[in-house]
């Protein structure tokens, strides 16, 4: 399987899982400003000018009405409307975030934010607030410098998904509508726009609330040439992180095992040596993305060696692995 096919298969599987989950349940709780689940008439309203983009259009057309977001495609009939909206679907764990900016006649803008956690079908709406004309102009200038209205609707994705994400950025201006779709985009003018709109103007954290973990299970066993023990922890959004310790004799076998995992990585990042962890002298710490980790389904690994022991933190979500690591080793 090619790298592009691997990216696509992971993403389509996550999107399909989230859609099948949503079809079985409606949102269960709402914050201030939440709206009722959409009717069949609401869902029939076109949200995008084409379905040629495939899964992105299908996904956002299904999810946006659920959180009460209107179609911007119909707003292009108003020559005075100036609206921008970004929506991001996070696959690990499944979550939708949408932030919309609408220009007022006095140059200020209204900001509307909504998100849905697809695991528990909860919809949250941020309080509507107004941003100053100065801050609004800064954002509009950022969009202009990025040449948003000349951006292609889609581009060929590159690299690898890291907690896969689908993005859509829409605009309505002077009776015209434009949208761009991206998949887990690298740092660019588009990510600058997202950061300005979501973090800056809407004052939201796209990463969601701080993660917390509860003990889930533990065990031990034998591995080739050694033995292992593990502890599993579950986050509040039902993602599992495992701390695994593999022990080998002699200590050189630990290095061999660690190097084999690193060699199997599709993507890897070496850090400088970390402080001694768990009472020993720790070697360099690595972050890797691999399809050949110790346990099926855990693609994101943080690992380091300490004498006879190889420590592995692993999960299906990179964000959750790093959050657990920060909680488990807070003084680094």
N, C-alpha and C positions, 0 to 999 in steps of 0.2 A: 504494500500500500504506500502510495506517495505521501509526502508531507501535506500537500494540499488536501488530499483525500482524507487523511487522518483528521485534520482540522474540521473538515466538513462533516465527517461522520460523528464526531463528538458533539458538534453543535446541533446537527439535525436531531440526534438522539435526545439531547437536553430539551430542545424546543418541542419535540413530539411528546415527551414525558409531561412537560408543563401543560401543554394543550389538553392532553387526555385527562390530567388532574382537574383542570379548570372546568371541563365539560361536565364533570360530575358534581360540582359544588359551586355555590354562589358565595360572594364575600360574606363573612360572618360577623364582622364588627367594623365600626366606622368611627373616625374622629370628627371634630367639628367640620362641617362643610361637605361631608361625604354625601354622595347621591345614591339613589336606588340602583340596583342592577339594571342594565339596559334591557329594553324590550326588543322583540324581534324587529320592530320597525327601526329602532335606533341602530341595530347592527346592520341593517340594510343600507345605511347611509355610506356612500363611498368615502374612504379616508385618503386614498392615494390615486393618482391619475392612471396608474397601470398596475397590472398584476404580473408583469414580466419579471419582476425582481424575485418572485417566488416566495420563499419562506419568510422573508422580512415583512412583506406586505401582509401575508396571512397572519403572522404573529401579532403585529401591531394593530391591524384592523380588528382582531378579536379582543385584544387586551385594553386598548384605549377607551372604548365605551364602558368597560367594567369599572374604571376609576373615574368616570364622569367627564372625561376629556372630549371636547367636541371635534368634529372634522374641520380642519383648516382649509381643506380643499374647497368647501362651500363658501368660505370667507373671501375667496378671490373675486367674488362678484361685487365686493364693496371697494370702490377705488380709494377710500380714505383709510382702510384698515392697514395697520402695520403690526404684524404678529410674528414672533419666532417661538418655536418649541423644540426642545430636545427630549427624546425618549430613549431610554437605555434598558435593554433586557439583559439581566445577569443570569447566567445559566447555573452557576455554582455558588450558593444555592439559588434556585429560580426566584427572581424578583424583578419587578418593573418600576422604573422611576421616570416621571415626566415632569418637566418644568416649562411653563409657558410665560412669555413676556408679551404684553399688549400695550401699545403706545397710547397715551392719553393726549387730548387736545393741547394741554399746557406743556407738553414735552416730558412730563413724568411718565412712568409706566407702572402697570399693575403686574404683580408676579403671582403665579398660581403654581403650586406644587402638589403632586399626588404620587403615591407609591402603593404597590401591592406586593405582599409577601405570599408567593404562590403556594408555599407549603401549608399555610393555615388559612389562606383566602381572606386575609385581613387587608382592608384598604384604609390608608391614612392620608388625610389632606392637611397640608400646612396652612396656617392662617394666611389669608390673602393680605398682602401689604404693598405699599407704593414705594418705588425708588425714585430718587431725585432726578431732575432733568439732566444734571451734570453726569451722574452715574449712568443714566440711560444713554446719553450721547457717547460715553466712553465705550459702552457695549456695542452700540450701532457702528461706531468707527472700527471696532475690532472685527465685526462681521464684514465690513466693507474692505478692510485690508486683506482679509482672507479670500476675497473674491468669491464669496459663497455662491453668488448668483451665476457664476461661470463654472462651478465645480460639477464634474460628472456625477450622475445619479449613483453609480456604483463604480468600484474599482476592484481589480483582482486582489483578493486577500493574500498577504504574505506572512511569513513567520509562523508562530504557533499561538493557539489560544492559551491564555493564562487566566483561568476563571472566565471562560468564554463570554463574550458580550456582543449583542447586536445593537447598533446605534442608528437612529434616524434623527436628522435635523431638518426642520421644516421652516419655511418662511412665506409670508404673504406681504406684498408690497406693490402699491400702485395697480392693484387689480391683477397682479401676477402671483403665481404659486410656484415654489421650487422645493424639492426635497433631495437629500443625499442620504444614502445608506452606507454604513461601514460596519465591518466586523472586527472587534477588538483592535481599534486603530492605535498605531504607535503615536508618540508625541508629535503633534502637528498643530497647525492653526485651528483645526477643528477641535482638538482637545483643549486648546486655549479658550475657545468659545465655550465649551462645556464647563471648564473650570470657572470662568467668569460668571456664567449664568447660574450654575448650580451652587457652587461654593460662595461666590462673591455676592451676587444679587439676591438669590433665594436663601442664602445662608443655610444650606443643607449639606450634609455629609453624604456623598454618593456611596461611601462604603457602608452606610447603614449604622445602626447603634453598635456600641462596643460589644464585642463577643464575650460570652461567659461560658464556662465549661463545667459539666458535672461528670463525676466518675460513672462509667458505664459497665465495664467488665475488665477482667484480667485473666492471664493464663501463662503457660510456659510450654516448651516442647523442645524437640531436637531439630536442628537444621544440618545441612551437609557440612560435616567437619566441626560442628560445634553445637551449642544450645542457645535458646533464646527465651526471653520473657517479654510480656507486653502488658500495657495498660491502655484501655480505650476510654475516651472522654467524648461526651456529646454536647454540642453547643445548643443554644436556645432555639436555633433554626434547624435543628436535627441533622447537623453534619458531624460525622465521626472523625476524630483525630486520634491516631494511635502513637504512643511512645513505645518503641521496640528496642530492646537491648540484646544484641547477639554477642556471644562470648566464644573465643577461639583459643586453642593452644597449638603451637606457640603464638606469641603476639604478632608475628609476621603474617599469620593467616588472616588476622583482622585487616591489615593493610591490603592484602590481596582481595579480600571480599569488598572492601570499600572501593578500591580501584575498579573492580568489575562493575559495580553499580554506576560509578561515574562514567565508565566507558559505554554503558548501555544508554546513557541519557540522550534524549532528543535535544534537550536544552539544558545548559548548566551555567552556574555562576559561583566562582570560588570567592570566599571572603578571607580576610586576614585571620590569623589565629585568634580564637576566642579565649577568654579566661578559662581557667580550669573549671570543669563542670563535674558534678557528682564525685568530687574528691580526688581528681587526678590531673594529669597534664594533657590538655586537649590539643589535638592537631587541628589543621585547618578545617573550617566549617564550609560545607558545600550546600547549595540549593540546586536541585535537579528536577527535571521533568522527564519521566521515563514510563514506558509501557511494560517494563520488566522488573518492577519492584517486588519486595517480598510478599505483598498481598495484592490480589487482583482488585482493581478499582481504585487503588490509591496511586495516583500519578505524580503528585507533588511531594517531594521528599526533602527534608533537611537532615544532613548527616555529618557526623564527626567521629573520630576514633580517639580512644583513651586507653592506651595499653592494650589489654586483651579484649576490651569491649568496643563494639561498634554501636553507636547510638543513632537511631533513625526515628524522626518524627514524620508521619506520613498521613495524607488525606486525599480526598478527591478535590479539595479546594486549597489553592495556594494561600489565599487570604486567611483561612482558618489555621493552616499549619503555622504561619508566621505569628498569628495572634496568640495561639497556644504557647509558642516558644517564648514570646515576650512575657506572658504570664508566668511561665515555669521558671524563667531565668531573668528576673526583673532588674538585676543589678548590672546588666551588661549594656 
